[in-house]
Amino acid sequence: MRENKLLQCLLFLSMIFIFVCVVPAVKSSAFELEEDEYSWLNDEDDQANMVQSHQSSRSKCELSAGKWVYDQSYPLYDSSCPYLSTAVTCQKNGRPDSDYEKWRWKPNRCSIPRFDALKFLGKMRKKRIMLVGDSIMRNQWESLVCLVQGVVPTGRKRVTYNGPSMAFHAMDFGTSIEFSWAPLLVELNKGAANKRILHLDLIEKNAKYWRGVDVLVFDSAHWWTHSDKTSSWDYYMEGQSLFTNMNPMVAYQKGLTTWAKWVDLNLDPRKTRVIFRSMSPRHNRENGWRCYNQKKPLAYFSHQHVPEPLLVLQGVLRKMRFPVYLLDITTISAFRRDGHPSVYRRAMGQEEKQHLREYSSDCSHWCLPGVPDIWNEMLSTLL
């Protein structure tokens, strides 16, 4: 009798162990998007997605896997937005085509909601969102401000400047949308004989502007890959050691690790959300002319290529304690060689238009309205 009771107890305990320790709990990150949450948009294929099994409705949405869809209802603003830099107002600068403004990104298993400025400002009420990085992050900041500013009354919006940072304020919401210039994230300082020293293990000079921000969006890649002729520094420095040469990807990994340590030590995930936007692709082959006169996205890639900076970034993020979301825009933007300013970086007269090939072509930054608007729709969805 006692043996039977003992066996029953052991069986009961083993069942509890299997339930608690072996069967994994189903967790949902704040950044994971469920298919059934974002399949309500209004085109036919989106409505078809609403009829789905319970199993498929629980699968995650991969924002970066999908296709570009032509949509006549885009763009969401025009190039008269007063916050745009001249270099990205391609329509104002004489670009003859405008279809590049009308493509939206459609993930395979969900949809990205159309950007809603009032909804975004509601989510960001009494909060600061800061985009940190290089000129392409500035490109994205201008896009985000233009997406929002149309619903803010004149006189209730302004831009302020603080060191390397600038901020758009929607005063009725207590919201600021900020940009902070830090293309390498770590510090670039002047040394003896005016030599430029990139300190791979110093960051506080830039990071002091990031404190107290509710949502931080980072990028850093392009400056690390500049050639020797266009490099922004003369030496690398780590600790007390000075280096004239270093593999760029080794240096990038060291710089990102310094950033990661700062985030882990200084930010509280209960108060601050951190997103790292992946590398924006360039279409600079053929001496910068590969993006000239392109009018449609690429239909497909002959082979998939993951850029080395993205692999380095993924490796650093995996080792962090702080939950950082990787906003992967690299592949989706690689389709869009039609979206760059090319020669339309400035307004040109009729005489100049006859000699376009004599001017340099920008195949790195993006026309606005354009591709960065989609990045910001993805960002808004994540928030």
N, C-alpha and C positions, 0 to 999 in steps of 0.2 A: 504493500500500500504506500509506504513512505517512498519507495523507489519510483512508483508511478507519479506521485506528487512532485518528486524531484525532477523527473523527466518533463513533466508539464511546465514546471517553472523554467527549466533550461530552454524549452521550446519557445515559451513566451518571451524570454529575454533575448533570444536570438532573433525573433521577429522584430522586436523593438530596435535592435542593433541594425538590422538590414534597412528598416524604414528611415532611421535617423542618419546613419552614416554612409549607406551605400546609395540609396536613391537620391540623386542630386536635387537640390531645391531649384525651382525655375525662377531665375532672377531677371529683371529687366532694368538695364542701365538707363539713366536719364537721357542718354543719347541714342538708344536703340529705337528704331521706328518700326512699328508693327504694320504689316501690309494692310490690315483692315482699317487703320487710322487714316490712311492717306490715299484711299482709292475712290474718293467721292467726287473728283473733279469731273468736268462736264463733257468730255468728248467720248465717243462711242466705245473705244477700247478701254477707257477708264471705267465706264459703267459696267462693261462686261466683267471686269475684275471684281466687282462687288459680289458676284455669284461665285462663291468659293467654298471649299470644304473647311471644316474647323481646323484641320491640321495645317493647311496652307495659310490660313489667316493668321497663324501664330508665327510664321516664318519672318525673319528679319528682312527689312528692306535695305538692299545695297544701293545707296544713292549713286555710286559711281559706275554702276553697270546699267546701261540702257542705250538710248539713241536720241539724236536731235530731231525734233519735230517742228515743221514749219507752222507758224501760228500767226495769223493776220492780226490778232488782237495785241500783239507786241509791236513796239516797245512800250514800257510803262511810263516813260517820260520822254522828252525830246532834248536835242542838243542846245536848247536855249536855257537849260538849267544854269543858274548863275554861279554854281559852285564847281563847274568843270574847268579843267586846265585847257588852254588852247590846243595843246598837243594831242588831245584825245577827242576833240569835237570834229570828227571826220566829215560830217555833213556840212558843217559851217565852213570847213576848209576846202570844200569842193569835191569830195568823193562823189562820183556820179551815181553809184548804186546804193541801195539801202536795205536789201534783203537780209544782210548780215544782222540787222536789228530784230529780225522776226523769228528767230529760232529759240525754242525752249527745250530744256533737257527733260526727257521722260525716262525715269528708271524702269527697269523691266517689271518689277513686282509691286509697284506703288506709284504714286504721283506726288510731285512737289507742289504744294499749294501756291497759287499765284500770290505774289508779294502784296500784302495788305498793310499799308503804312500805318493806319490807325491801330490795327491789331499789334503791329510791331512796337509802336510807341506805348501801347497799353502794357505789353510785356516788360518793356524797359522803363516803365514809370519810376521816377526817383532813382534811376540807376545810371551807371557809367559803362559804356561799352567802348573798348579801345582796340584799334587795329595797329599792330606793331610790326614794322619791317621796312621794306625798300620801296622804290617808286611804283612797283606793281601793287603793293599793298595800298599805297596812296591812290592808285587807280581804283582799287576796290572801295576805299573810303569815299571817294567822290561819287561812285555809283550808289553806295548806301545812303549818302546824304541826299542825292537827287531822288532816290526812291521814296524818301520820307518827307522831304521839305515841302512838297506840294500841298500837304494837308495842314501845314502849320501857317497860321495867318501872318501876313507881313507885320513886322514890328514885334512879333513874338518868337523870333528866331535870330540868332546871331552866331558869329564865329569868333573865338578868342584864341590867343597864342600864348604858349608857355614853353620857352626853350625850344627843344626839338619837336614839341607837340602842338597840335591844333585841335580845336573842339567845336563842333556844331551843337548849339543848344536849342532844344525845343522847350521853351520856357514854361509853357502851360503843363507840360508833363514832368518837368524836373529831370529831363533826359539829356545826356550828352553823348554824342557819337564822336569819338576822338581818334586821331592818328598820331602815332609817335614814331619818329624817324630813328630806326636802329637796324640798318640793313644786315649787319653781322651779329646782332644781339650783344656780343661781347664788345669790349672797349677797343677803340682805335685811337691812339694818342700820339702826340708829337714827342720825339725824344731828342737826343743830342744832335746837333747839326741839322735840325728840322727833319730828321728821319721819321717816317711814319711806322709806328710799332703796333701790331695787332696782338693784344694781350689775350691769349686763349683761355686764361683762368680768371679774368677780371670782368665784372658785369655791372657792378653797383651804380656806376655813373649813368647808365641807361635805365637800369631796373628801378631806380628811385621814382621814376615817373609812372611805374606800373602799379605801385602800391595803392590800395584802397579802391581799385577798379573792380566792378562786379563781373564783367565778362571780358576776357582777354583773348584776342585772336592774333596769333603770331604767324610770320613766315620768315624764312631766311634760307636762301640757296644761291641766288644768281651771283651775288658778289663773291662768293667762295669759288666760283668756277671761272672767274675772269682770267684771261691769259696774263703772262708776265708783263706784257706791254700795257695792259689796261688795269692791272692790279692796283688796289687802293692802299697798299702798304709796302714797306721796304723790308721789314723783318717781322717774324713771328717771335713772341716771347711767352714762355711758360715758366712760372716761378722766377728764378734768376737767370734762366738759360735763354740765350738769343739764337734764333735760327734764320738763316738766309733762305733755305729751301726746305720744303716739307710737302709730302703728297697732299694735294688739296682736300681729298676726302678724309685723310687722317686729321688734318687741321679742322675740317668741318665737324667731324665726330667729337673732337676735343671741345670745340666751341659750343656745340649743342649740349654736351655733357655738363658744361659749366652752367648753361641756361637751365637744364633739367634739375641740377642740384639746387639752384636758387629757387625754383618753383617748389620743389619738395620741402625745402626748409622754411620758406617765407609765406606760402599761401595756404589758406584753409579751404578745402573743397566744399565745406558747408556755406561758405560766403562768396567764393569766387569760382566761376566756371572758366576753364581754359581749353581753347581749341587751337590746333596747329594746322594751318592750311598748307597743303603740299605745294610743290614747285610748279609754277606756271610755265608751260612749255613755250619755247621759242621756235620760230620757223625761219631761221636765219640762213639756211643753206643758199647756195648760188650767190654768195656775196651779199646776202640780205635781200635778195629779190624773189625769194621763194613765195612770199606772201603777196607780192604785187599782183593786182588785177584778179585776185581770187574772189569768186562770187558765191561759192557754196561750201558747206562743210565737206570734208572727206567722207566718202561713203563707208570705208573700212580701212584697216591697216593690213599690209601684207604680212607683218609679223608684230607681235606684241613685244614691247621693250619697256622694262621698268628702269627709269633713270637711276644711276648710282646714288645721287643725293637722297632720293626717296627711300632706298634701301637703308642708308645710314640713319635717316630720320626714324624709320620704323624700328630699327634696332635700339636707338636711344629711348624712344617712348616706351618700349616693352620693359625696360629696366626701371622705370619710374614708379614711385609709390603713389604719386598724385594722379588721379584719373584725368588724362588728357585725351580729348577726342581728335583723331586725325581726319580733317576734312579733305578728302582726296579729290582734287579737281584736275590732277595732271592728265589722266587719260581722256576725260571728257573734253578738256580744252585742246588736247592734241588734234582732235578732229577739226578744230576751228581755225585753220590757216587763213580763212576769209575775214577774220575778225580784227586784224591788226590795222593800225593807221597807215602802214606802208609809207608812201610819199605824202600822204595827206596829214602831215603833222602841223602844218601851218597853212594859212590862206595864201593862194597863189593867183597872180593875174593871168590873163590869157596868154601873154608872151611866155611866162614860165611853164604853163601847162603844155606847151609845145615841146618842152625839153625835160620831161619828167625823169627820164633815165639819168639825168645829170645829178639828181638829188639823192641823198642817202635815204634808205628805206627802213622804217621801224617795224620789225617783225617780232618785237618782244612785248611792248605794251598793247593795250586793247582800246579800240574805239568805244566811245560811250555815246548813247546807249549801246549795250552789247554784252559780250560774254561775262564780265564781272557781275552784271545784274543777276545772272543765273547762280553764280557763286553765293550771292547774297540771299537769293531765294532758298538755297540749300541751308545757309547759315540761319535764316529766320525759322526754317522748319526744325532745325536742331534745338533752337531755343524755346 
